[in-house]
Amino acid sequence: MAGADLPEALPLKPMMPAAGPVPPAAQGSIQVSSRSGLGLRAGDVVTLNVLKRLTDDKWAVGLKGRVVPARSDLDLVPGSTLRARVQSAAGRIVFVLDRGTASPLAEALGRQGIPSTPEMQLIAAALVRSGRAVDQTAMERVRTLLLKTRLEARRGGRAAATMLDKGIDLSSEGAADLLELLCLGDPGGRGGRRYRGRPFPRDGAEAKGALATAASPDEPSSGLQVYNALRGRSETWIVVPFLYRDGEVDCPGSLRLLVDPYTNRLCRLVVGVRPAGGEAWHFEFDLEGRRRMTVYCDDPAAARAARANLDMLSAKVHNMGIEASDTVRGGREFDGFSSARADAVIAVVDAEG
């Protein structure tokens, strides 16, 4: 592991932005100030990401790549994703939940007899994005592993789903340690200074050398090397976790590469980092077709404070022929491997399938 020593071989079987005052909420609705400049009209259907409760009736929600304050008397669940329709956009934007059609995920879970809780929906979405079927056995194995590692369902579930896609048994002895390595730098985990960090690299060349060495097949065998050597049925990811340490300050993270194993072509690159115990950042580079960098941050205030550095980074990647999004998106829109997709085709199989 770049920036840290690998463990012994592992056995394997999102400060609020300024907004105008929000009027008292209509019963059963979610509303935000029309001054937020979202450009919505009555009848529009949007996806709302519930981030956290601010007061009894006030919430932080993610909407169109921004974090905005909202008021509602509904008992919302942080971490959930809601489809809502704009009922009115005059004076204030009023949303009502779109209950006309159940989501494909909810329908898939219902057919399997699985409770459609926010956690189970996140696990189901993780399986779908990894090309796996939504079946009760896979869902329970992912959930059990998340409970053991204390990782949250959105990113921990997605990493666990990539393990399943590579044929790794999530109930095997080394699965929990492997999942924590794949998610190094993400919120959660069993805590403790389990890995020994290394000093920060002096320059880009030294960092590149450390990462290349850690990803080499000549490195000592461990669960991580086994994971990286396996080809996925749907997607093939290579993950290089790192941990740099300056005194008592840790900077954990990972480099994730989506490769085409048949052509050895790099399709996507994701750099995740959680500096000094703060909130996580992810830099997603799509390298096929329209080459583009998208930045995600779990803390809107940190994103605003880093604006100058982000502008400098955007200029550098532009010189490399890569476009950069002007908007720093909320971390809830990113599962650590790919951006959230509102609708996906759900494959449902029997537990014996």
N, C-alpha and C positions, 0 to 999 in steps of 0.2 A: 504494500500500500504506500503510495507516494506520500512522503511527509510523516510516515509512521511505520512502526514495525508490525508486520503481519502476525496474527496469532498463530498458534500451532495448527497443523492440518485439521480441518474440520470434517468429521465423518458425515457423509451424506447418504442416505437411502432415499392574513391578511388583516395620530392627531387627525381628526376629521377635517375635510376641506370646508372652507367658508361657504355658508349657504344662508338664504333668507329665512325668516321665521316660517315655521310650518304650522298651519292652522290646526285646530283640534281634529282628530281623525274621525271619519265617518265609521259607523259600526261595521265590523267585518271587513274592513279595507286596509290597504297599505298605501300611504301617501308620502310624497316628497314635495319639496318646494319647486315651483315651476321656474325659479330663478337659476336652477342648476344647469340650464343650457343643454338638456339632453335631447332636444329636438323631437319629442314624442307627440303623437296625435291620438285622439280617441279612436279606439279600435285596434291599435297596435298590440301585438303580443310579444312579450319580452321574457327573459330569464332573469330572475332575481336570486342572488346568492346571499343567504343570511349569514352575516359574519359574527356579530355578537350583540348582546343586549347592552344598551347604554343606561337607560332608566327603566322604570316599570313599563312604559309604553313607547319607548324610543329605542331604535335599533340602528346598527350600521349594516348597510346592505351593499353588495356589489352589483352595479348596473352599467352595462355598456363600457366595461373597462375602468369604471370609476367607483370610488367609495362615497356614498352619500348617506346622510341621516334620514331616517324614515320613522313615521309614527304609525302604530297599529295596536288595536286591542286584541289581535290574534295571538295565540300562544305559539310563537315561532320557535324553531329549533336551530341554534347555531350550527353551521356546517351544511344545512339543507339547501337544496336548489328548488326554486318554485317557478312554475310558468304562470304568468299573470297577464291580464288584459287591461289596457288603459281605458278606464271608464270615462274619465274627464280630464282635460288638460287645460282648463280655463281657470286661472288663478292659482291652482295647485294641481298636481298630477295625482290622480286617484287610481290605484290598481285594485282589481278584484282577482282572486285566484281563478285560474282557468280550470274548472272542474268538469268540463264537458266530456273530455276523453282522458282516460287513464294513460299515464306514460307507458312506453314499451317496457321499461324496467319494472314498474309496478305490476304490469300485467304478467311479465315473466315470473316474478317472485310469487304472485298469487297462484299461478298454475302449479308451482312447485310446493305450495303450502308454506312458503317462507314469509314471515312478517315483513312488511314493507317499511321498516324503520329507516331513518337517515343513514345509519351505519351500514345496514344491509344493502341499501341502494348504492352507496359508495363502493362497496365491495363488488356488487354486480357490475357497476360501470367499469371498475378496474379490470374485471375478467373480460368484458366485451372489448375494451380497448387493447387488450393483449391477445385478442383473437380466440378467447376461450368461451366455452359454452357456460351459460348460467345454470348450474345444477346444484342440488342441495349439498352433495358431498364436497364439491370444490368450495362452495360458500362457507361451510362449516370448518373446513381445514384452514382456510385463510383467516377466518374469525378467531379460531383457536390460537393460531400463530401470532396474530396481532395482540391478543390478550397476554400471551406469554412475553412478548417483547415490549408491550406498552406503547406501540407505535399507533399513530392515528390512522383511520381507515382510508383516507383519500390517497396519501402517498405510500404508506406502508402496504396498503392493499394492492396498489398498482405494482410495487416491486415484487410482492409475493406472487402476483399473477404472472409476472415474467419468469419466475422460477418454475411455476407450473407449466408454462409454455415450453420450457426446456426439459420437461420431464423429471424435475426434481421433486421428490416426495417431501411435502411440507411437514410430515410427522417424523421425519428422520432426525437423528440426534443433533446434527450440526445445522439444521435449518434455521433456528432462531439466531445463532451467531452470524450466519451468512446474511440473513435479512437485515440485521443491524449494520453490517458492513455496507450493504447496498444502500441503506438509508442514512449513512453517516452525514450529519449536518442537518437532517430533518428533525422537526419537533418530536418529542417522545423518546422512547428507548428506555432501557433499564438504568441508565445513568451511571455515574462513576467514571473515573479516569481509567478506562479499561485498555486503552491503547496509548502507547508512548509516542508523543509527537516529536517532530524534528524542527529545527530552526527554519524560518522563512527563507525561501530561495533568494539569492542576491539579485538575480535578474531573470529575464524570460528564458534564456538559454538553459540556466540551471533548473528552472521549473520544468521545462520541456524534457530534459534529461531524466529527471526524477520520475515523471509520469511515464515516460517510455520504458524505463527499467521496471516499474511496478507492473506494467501491462505485458511484459515479456513472458513468453511461454517457458523460459529458462528459470523463472523464479521458483522458489520452493513450492511444492504442491500444497494447496489448501482448498477449502470450499470455494473461495473466490476464484481461484484459477480454474477449478472445474466448471463453475458457472460460466466464466468467460470463454472456455473452450467449447461449450455446448452450443449447438445450433437450435434456435427456436423454431417451432412449427409455423408460427405466424410472423414473429419479429425476432431478430437476433441482436441483442444488446450486449455491449461490453462495458463494464463499470469499473472505474479506477477511483476508489475512495482515497482521500488524503486528510491528513491532520497535521497542521503546523502549529507550533507553540512558541510564544514569546513570553518567558517568565511564567506567570500564572494565567495568561490569556491564550485561549484556544481558538483556532480557526479551522473547523472541520468542514468537509464538503466532498464533492465527487465530480468526476468527469464521466459522462455517459455518452456512448456512441452507438447509434443505430446503423448497422452495416448490412449490406446485401452480401450474404455469404457466398453467392455464386459468382459475383463479379468483383468482390472485394472493394465495393464502392461505399464510401461514407455518405449516408443519406441525411442524418441529423446528428447534431452535437448539442449536448446540454451540459452547462456548467452550473452546479449548485453550490452555494457557500453560505455559511452562517457565522459571520464574524463576531468574535468576542461575546458569544452568548446572546447576540441580538436576534433579530428576525431573519428568516431565510430569504435569499435572493436566488433566482434562477435566470440564466441567460440561454435562451433556446435559439439555435442556429439551424434553420431549414436550408439544406444545401442542394435540393433538387428543384429544378424549374426556377421559380422566382426566389433567389437566394436572399434570405431575410433573417434579421435578428429581432427577437421579441424578448423584453425584459419583464419579469414578474417579481414582485416584492410583497412579503407578508405584512409590511408596515408602511402605510401611506406616508406617514411623517418622515420616515427614513428615506423614502423615495424622493420626496421634495427636497430634503437636505442634501441629497447626492446629485442634484440636477446638473451642476457644473461638471462633475466627474463623468456623468452619463453622457453629456454632450460631447466630451472629449473622446469617450469610447465609441460613440456613434460615428464621429469623424474618422476614427481609425478603421473601423470595420467598413465604412463607405469606401475608403481607399483600397480595400481588399475586394471591392465589387459586391458588397453585401449591403442591402438596404436595412435601415434601422427604424423600428416603429417609434413615433414621437411620444407614445403613451406608455407609461409604466403600468402594467396590468396588475390587478390584485392577485395575491398568491392563491386564493381559492379557485382561480381559473386554471390552475396548473397542477397536475398530479405528479410532477417530478420527471415524467417521461414525455408527455404530450399535452397540448392544450385540451381543455374540456370540450367535448362535442355534445351539443344539445340533444341530438337524436342519433341513435345507432341501431343497426340491425341486431336483434337479439336472437341468439341460437339457444334453444332450450332442449335439453335431453333428459331422459330418465336417470335416476341415480345409478342404474345399472349400465347406462350407456357410455 
